[in-house]
Amino acid sequence: MRARAPASSANLGPGFDVLAIALECYIHVDVTPAASLEVHSSGEGAHLSSDASHLAAKVVTEVLGHDRFSLTVHSEIPVSRGLGSSAALAAAAAAAAGAHDPLAIAAAYDGHPENAAASVMGGLVAATKVGDSIQATHLALDDALAFVAVIPGRALATAEARSVLADSVPRADAIFNLGRMGLLVGGLADHTSLTAAATGDRLHQDARSALFPEAPELLSALIEAGSLASCWSGAGPTLLGIALADVAGDVARTMEAVCTNLGLEAQVLAMKADHRGLVYGQEADFPA
C-alpha cells in the first residue's frame, strides 16, 4: 500500500508542544511484500539509513509483525529542520503498512502528538496526550494565509534544541504564552486580527536563539518583508513567516536576499496549509 503525509510546523510561537499546522510538503511511503527486508530511499534524508534501523522500517515491522517487505520512501521534507519529518514518516509508514491508528503510532515514535496530528489530520490542530491516548482537534484556519519557511542548510537536532530550555518557568511567562496563544488561534482563524504580537513566546524561542544566532534578525526580517507574524518552526532552525497568500511569494524572494546578505545558506519556501493530511493509495503516488 502507498501513503503520503505532509510536513508540519509546530509551536507557532506560544503554542509550545500543543499547536501545529500541516504544510504542502510531503513524504511518500510504499510497502509491498518481499522475501526479506529491502529499503529504498530518495529525496531528503536518503543518505541516513537503508536497513532495519530506518525509522519507516521500524514502524512497518511493528505493524506487520515481521520484516518480509520492500519499503520505498521519497521525501520532500528536510530532516532535523523543525518541519516534522519524523512524525510525517512514521505516520505514512504506519498507514502504508495498514495500521488502524497511524496517529497513535506516529506520536509514539516521534514523541510529538501535535506534529503527528497535523500530518495525519491536516490543517491547524491542537493535540496532547490525555491518559494513554492522543486527543487532537482541528482549529479554524483562514484560507487567505500562507506560510514562508526559511530553512537553513544546517540541521538542529530536537534533543539539542530541548537541552537549552528551562525545567520550570515563572507564572508570568506561562500567562504571557497563554495570552499570546489565544491571540494566535483567533488570528489564524481570521487574518484581519492576526498581529506580530500573537506569536510572542517566553518558553523556547529566545533560549534556542543561542543555537541559531541569526534567528532574531530573520524573524524581524520576515515581518519587514510583509509577514503578519513570524516564529520558529518546531525546534528549528527553520523559521516561519505567516503571510497573506497573495504576498507570500514576495516575502519568500525578499528573504532569499536577506539570507544571501547574511551569508546564510538557506532554502526559502512559500507554502499553503495542507488540509488533507494522510492519504492512501493512488492519491499517494510518488512524484514523477
C-alpha positions as CSV (number, residue, x, y, z in Angstrom):
1,M,0.0,0.0,0.0
2,R,1.1,3.6,-0.6
3,A,0.6,6.5,1.8
4,R,1.5,10.2,1.8
5,A,1.8,12.6,4.8
6,P,2.5,16.3,4.9
7,A,5.2,18.2,6.8
8,S,4.2,20.2,9.9
9,S,5.2,23.3,11.7
10,A,4.7,23.0,15.5
11,N,4.5,25.5,18.3
12,L,3.9,28.6,16.1
13,G,5.4,30.7,18.9
14,P,3.3,30.4,22.0
15,G,1.7,27.0,21.4
16,F,4.6,25.0,22.7
17,D,4.1,21.3,22.2
18,V,0.4,21.9,21.5
19,L,-0.2,23.7,18.2
20,A,0.8,22.5,14.7
21,I,-0.1,23.1,11.1
22,A,0.3,20.8,8.2
23,L,2.1,22.2,5.1
24,E,2.1,21.3,1.4
25,C,5.5,19.5,1.5
26,Y,5.3,15.7,1.6
27,I,6.8,12.3,2.3
28,H,5.7,9.2,0.3
29,V,5.9,5.6,1.5
30,D,5.2,2.4,-0.4
31,V,5.2,-1.1,1.3
32,T,5.0,-4.3,-0.7
33,P,5.6,-8.0,0.2
34,A,9.1,-9.3,-0.3
35,A,11.2,-12.3,0.7
36,S,13.3,-10.2,3.1
37,L,13.6,-6.6,4.1
38,E,14.5,-4.1,1.4
39,V,14.8,-0.3,2.0
40,H,14.9,2.2,-0.9
41,S,15.1,5.9,-0.2
42,S,15.2,9.1,-2.3
43,G,15.0,12.8,-1.7
44,E,15.6,14.3,1.7
45,G,17.2,12.0,4.3
46,A,18.0,9.4,1.7
47,H,21.6,9.2,3.0
48,L,20.7,8.4,6.6
49,S,19.8,4.7,6.5
50,S,19.0,1.8,4.2
51,D,18.5,-1.0,6.6
52,A,16.4,-2.1,9.6
53,S,17.4,1.0,11.5
54,H,15.4,3.2,9.1
55,L,12.5,4.7,11.1
56,A,9.9,3.7,8.5
57,A,11.3,0.1,8.6
58,K,10.9,0.0,12.4
59,V,7.3,1.2,12.1
60,V,6.3,-1.2,9.4
61,T,8.0,-4.1,11.1
62,E,6.0,-3.3,14.3
63,V,2.7,-3.0,12.4
64,L,3.2,-6.2,10.3
65,G,4.9,-8.2,12.9
66,H,7.7,-9.3,10.5
67,D,10.3,-7.8,8.2
68,R,9.4,-9.5,4.9
69,F,8.6,-6.4,2.9
70,S,10.1,-3.9,0.5
71,L,10.0,-0.3,1.7
72,T,10.3,2.7,-0.7
73,V,10.4,6.2,0.7
74,H,10.6,9.5,-1.1
75,S,10.7,12.7,1.0
76,E,10.5,16.4,0.2
77,I,10.8,17.3,3.9
78,P,14.2,18.4,5.2
79,V,15.4,16.4,8.1
80,S,16.2,17.9,11.5
81,R,14.9,21.3,10.4
82,G,11.8,21.6,12.6
83,L,9.3,20.6,9.9
84,G,8.1,17.3,11.4
85,S,9.9,14.9,9.1
86,S,9.9,12.1,11.7
87,A,6.2,12.4,12.5
88,A,5.3,12.5,8.8
89,L,7.4,9.5,8.0
90,A,6.1,7.4,10.9
91,A,2.5,8.3,10.0
92,A,2.9,7.5,6.4
93,A,4.8,4.2,7.1
94,A,2.1,3.1,9.6
95,A,-0.6,3.8,7.1
96,A,1.2,2.1,4.3
97,A,1.6,-1.0,6.5
98,G,-2.2,-1.0,7.2
99,A,-2.2,0.3,10.8
100,H,-5.6,1.1,12.3
101,D,-4.3,4.1,14.2
102,P,-1.4,5.8,12.4
103,L,-1.7,8.9,14.7
104,A,-1.0,6.9,17.8
105,I,1.9,5.1,16.2
106,A,3.4,8.3,14.8
107,A,3.1,10.1,18.1
108,A,4.7,7.2,20.0
109,Y,7.7,7.0,17.6
110,D,8.2,10.8,17.2
111,G,7.2,11.9,20.7
112,H,5.3,14.9,19.5
113,P,1.5,14.5,19.3
114,E,1.0,17.9,17.7
115,N,3.3,17.1,14.7
116,A,1.8,13.6,14.3
117,A,-1.8,15.0,14.5
118,A,-1.1,17.7,11.8
119,S,0.4,15.1,9.5
120,V,-2.5,12.7,9.9
121,M,-5.4,15.2,10.1
122,G,-4.1,18.1,8.1
123,G,-4.9,21.8,8.7
124,L,-4.3,23.5,12.1
125,V,-4.5,21.3,15.1
126,A,-4.2,21.3,18.9
127,A,-3.1,18.0,20.3
128,T,-1.9,16.5,23.5
129,K,-1.7,13.2,25.4
130,V,-4.6,12.5,27.8
131,G,-4.0,9.4,29.9
132,D,-2.8,6.8,27.4
133,S,-4.4,8.3,24.3
134,I,-3.7,11.2,22.0
135,Q,-6.5,13.7,21.7
136,A,-6.5,16.2,18.9
137,T,-8.9,18.6,17.4
138,H,-9.0,20.8,14.3
139,L,-8.9,24.6,14.8
140,A,-10.2,27.2,12.3
141,L,-7.7,28.4,9.7
142,D,-8.2,31.3,7.4
143,D,-7.6,30.2,3.8
144,A,-6.2,33.6,2.9
145,L,-3.0,32.7,4.8
146,A,0.2,31.1,3.6
147,F,3.5,30.2,5.3
148,V,7.0,31.2,4.3
149,A,9.6,28.8,5.7
150,V,13.3,29.9,5.9
151,I,15.1,26.6,6.1
152,P,18.8,26.9,7.0
153,G,21.3,24.5,5.4
154,R,22.4,23.3,8.8
155,A,20.5,20.9,11.0
156,L,19.4,21.3,14.6
157,A,18.6,18.1,16.5
158,T,15.4,18.3,18.6
159,A,17.3,16.9,21.6
160,E,19.9,19.7,21.4
161,A,17.1,22.3,21.0
162,R,15.4,20.9,24.1
163,S,18.6,20.9,26.1
164,V,18.7,24.7,26.3
165,L,15.2,25.0,27.7
166,A,14.4,25.7,31.4
167,D,12.9,23.0,33.5
168,S,10.4,25.4,35.0
169,V,9.0,28.9,34.1
170,P,7.7,31.8,36.1
171,R,4.0,32.2,36.4
172,A,4.2,35.5,34.4
173,D,5.8,33.7,31.5
174,A,3.1,31.0,31.5
175,I,0.4,33.6,31.5
176,F,2.2,35.5,28.7
177,N,2.2,32.4,26.5
178,L,-1.4,31.5,27.2
179,G,-2.5,35.0,26.3
180,R,-0.5,35.1,23.1
181,M,-1.8,31.6,22.1
182,G,-5.3,32.9,22.4
183,L,-4.5,35.8,20.2
184,L,-2.8,33.4,17.7
185,V,-5.6,31.0,17.5
186,G,-8.0,33.9,16.8
187,G,-5.7,35.4,14.3
188,L,-5.2,32.2,12.4
189,A,-8.9,31.8,12.1
190,D,-9.3,35.4,10.9
191,H,-6.3,37.0,9.3
192,T,-7.6,40.5,9.9
193,S,-7.0,40.1,13.6
194,L,-3.5,38.5,13.3
195,T,-0.7,40.7,14.6
196,A,3.0,40.1,15.1
197,A,2.4,40.1,18.9
198,A,0.4,36.8,18.6
199,T,3.5,34.7,18.1
200,G,5.2,36.1,21.1
201,D,6.8,33.4,23.3
202,R,8.8,33.1,26.6
203,L,9.2,29.4,26.8
204,H,11.5,28.3,24.0
205,Q,12.3,30.7,21.2
206,D,14.7,33.1,23.0
207,A,16.6,30.2,24.6
208,R,17.0,28.5,21.2
209,S,18.4,31.6,19.6
210,A,21.7,30.7,21.3
211,L,21.9,27.8,18.9
212,F,20.9,29.9,15.8
213,P,22.2,33.4,16.4
214,E,20.7,34.7,13.1
215,A,17.2,33.8,14.2
216,P,16.1,37.2,15.8
217,E,17.2,39.2,12.8
218,L,15.5,36.8,10.4
219,L,12.3,36.8,12.4
220,S,12.2,40.6,12.3
221,A,13.1,40.5,8.6
222,L,10.1,38.3,7.9
223,I,7.8,40.9,9.4
224,E,9.5,43.7,7.5
225,A,9.2,41.7,4.3
226,G,5.4,41.6,4.7
227,S,4.5,38.7,7.0
228,L,1.8,39.3,9.6
229,A,3.7,37.3,12.2
230,S,6.8,35.2,12.5
231,C,8.1,32.4,14.7
232,W,10.3,29.3,15.0
233,S,9.0,26.2,13.3
234,G,9.1,23.4,15.8
235,A,12.5,23.1,17.4
236,G,14.1,24.9,14.5
237,P,16.2,26.0,12.9
238,T,13.5,26.7,10.3
239,L,11.8,30.0,10.8
240,L,8.2,30.6,9.7
241,G,6.5,33.7,8.4
242,I,2.7,33.8,8.4
243,A,1.6,35.9,5.5
244,L,-1.3,36.6,3.2
245,A,-1.2,34.1,0.3
246,D,-1.1,36.9,-2.3
247,V,2.2,38.3,-0.9
248,A,3.9,35.1,0.3
249,G,5.9,34.8,-2.9
250,D,7.2,38.3,-2.5
251,V,8.1,37.6,1.1
252,A,10.0,34.5,0.1
253,R,12.0,36.3,-2.5
254,T,12.9,39.1,-0.1
255,M,14.0,36.5,2.5
256,E,16.2,34.8,-0.1
257,A,18.0,38.1,-0.5
258,V,18.2,38.6,3.3
259,C,19.8,35.2,3.7
260,T,22.3,36.0,1.0
261,N,23.3,39.2,2.6
262,L,23.8,37.4,6.0
263,G,25.9,34.8,4.3
264,L,23.4,32.1,5.4
265,E,22.8,29.1,3.2
266,A,19.1,28.6,3.3
267,Q,16.1,27.4,1.2
268,V,13.0,29.6,1.3
269,L,9.6,28.1,0.5
270,A,6.2,29.7,0.3
271,M,3.6,27.1,1.1
272,K,-0.1,26.8,1.7
273,A,-1.5,24.7,4.5
274,D,-2.3,21.1,3.7
275,H,-5.9,20.3,4.6
276,R,-6.0,16.6,3.7
277,G,-3.4,15.1,5.9
278,L,-2.7,11.4,5.5
279,V,-3.8,10.0,2.1
280,Y,-3.7,6.4,0.8
281,G,-3.5,4.5,-2.5
282,Q,-3.4,6.3,-5.8
283,E,-3.7,9.6,-4.2
284,A,-0.3,9.0,-2.6
285,D,1.5,8.2,-5.8
286,F,5.2,9.2,-5.8
287,P,6.1,12.4,-7.8
288,A,7.4,11.8,-11.3
